[in-house]
Amino acid sequence: MKNFMLTLGVAAMAFAGCAQNQDTGKPAIDMANFDNTVSPADDFYQYACGGWMEANPLTPEYSRYGIFDQLDKENQEKLKELIEELNSKPQEEGSVGAKIQMMYAMGLDSLKRNTDGAEPVLSQMQEIDLVSDKKTLSSVVGKMHVESSNPFFNFYIGADEKNSTMNLLQFFQGGLSMGDRDYYLLDDENTLKIRNAYRQYIERLFTLAGYEAANAAKAAETVLGLETEIAKVSVDRATRRDVHKNYNKMTVKEFTTKYNFMDWEVFFKETGICKSVELNAGQVTFFDGLTKLLKKTSIETQKEYLKFKLLNSASNYLSDDFVNANFDFYGRTLQGKEELQPRWKSSLAVVNRSLAEAFGQMYVEKYFPASSKEKMVEMVANLQNALGERIEALEWMSDETKGKAKEKLGTFIVKVGYPDTWKDYSDLEIRNDSYWANICRANVFSHKEMMKDEGEPVDRTEWGMSPQTVNAYYNPTTNEICFPAAILQPPFFNPNADDAVNYGGIGVVIGHEMTHGFDDQGRNYDKDGNISAWWTKEDEEKFNERAEVLVEQYDKIVVLDSLHADGRYTLGENIADQGGLLVAYQAYMNTLKGKEIPADIDGFTYSQRFYIGYANLWAQNLRPQEIMRRTKTDVHSLGKWRVNAALRNIDDFYSAFGIKEGDAMYLAPQERINIW
Ligand SMILES: [Zn+2]
């Protein structure tokens, strides 16, 4: 993982009258989205989105399907068209066109994958077999980090959070293949069921790789046992949000002496780490625990673990038996999906990842008009202005902190559409040996790209998302907000729509990303992207008091049966949703200054249209398994609560829909909380 970014989870944008020649044929608000049997005062989400949810039930391939996923699906069709165009004419050997073409074709070629079976991964399995001591173990672990998987921990090169113009070697806890430590440590019925399915999955992979039944079962016990011990020393998800606790800079020498579970000299050689004098050790309690744990763990046990990590990473790129085993656990058990997505979609996802910017360049040329970029930049400026006004007017903040906050707001780097310079893929080789071999080569390529940054200044022009990604992000160390081309489409950005709907859509998205710069994590970074104490003590306390109210509000939400939302884990996103709504609404109001009040459209006032536009972004259906999984692993609240829980705090929403005491959407004024 690279430096953490705060994403939207789904995004969109819109600006009335922008982008000529962009008639999408989509209405600003689709009347079919409503459920008119429900009052907006009782359940605004159901009222605004119930019709859509009923008309779009989950199909077997999805565990969540929402308006966001619908846009994503339409976008996949566009990307598929690009590949079909490539395939319609001969591509010069070694060109990016030929690389994209071959990578995609290898993914579709199930005949070859099924004939090859486990063969593409066997030489890597044998390398693990040959491990006999700490030295050979460290060599294999290093090699795996470069080409296949990340056993035991993660590392990356990224901005030093206290010296943000320079890159720093960063270590981060890891090693668990179920995503969260809870899956290993809780003993409720559902977790036990998942853990049992996981054990069977490990066993199945070993069997497919040639283990005899009894050995495969034993190996699965061994692996689950070791991962459970790793889970015990892992830091929980709420603590990982604390930027101070996760910054532990030390010299490389100190790290390698203290955490001597690896032969670091060998590991560094394999991974190409050579210039670093200092590093960030991330979660020191984790590395302490891992050191103690691996000291008492036999080499044989570690080898079984490494083999599983390898097989798990390779499984989606080997024969259908492997692919199905992977799907049965990660898709069916963890997410409740009933069917694998069609092969063209998973093959497309690989091209999207491994040749991201080459593919993105083609996407932008065909689908992204320059006019969208101009209009978006203009809208961002309006939002920036509105947030500045809101900061100025905050009752709870001192002038001193306000000054610094506005300075930070004024220095945002804004990225829209696509990067100015594109990544060069000439060194990436795609061959017809095996799909998995190509995946490994793509991993090696991106590892080398990352290692070029070791010891170097941070390149602030680099993009953290490809242009064809339907999402947006804020990066605290560069103080940048980024809106890739693919989110600048309806329902987020609809040139056919009135301003009210577009400000409720992309406007809120822009405001959401801006507010990340001032959420419980982002607010710790100053205008230059450094963690520093730029707040007065008193303002910090006031912020925390307010944030705590939001934590409690969301903690009370029941997402499924007796399962509650995790208010602390989702705090940053909830602050950003609320900030996005407030700032976008104010920016919209500013555009109306000195003008006539817009006439009602479809029977709705402009402010009603703003909130309906927002709610419609989050219409979604989810399977119960997916609700449980997201509560542990997704920092974003579920769609329903991004709407209902966020709007309950906003006074303008009450007046727009006449919400009164006694209504289910009603919160007493003293219980409402606004932060930004
Ligand atoms: Zn976000």
Residues whose N, C-alpha, C, O or C-beta is under 5 A from the ligand:
A	BS01	ZN	L6 T7 L8 E573 A576
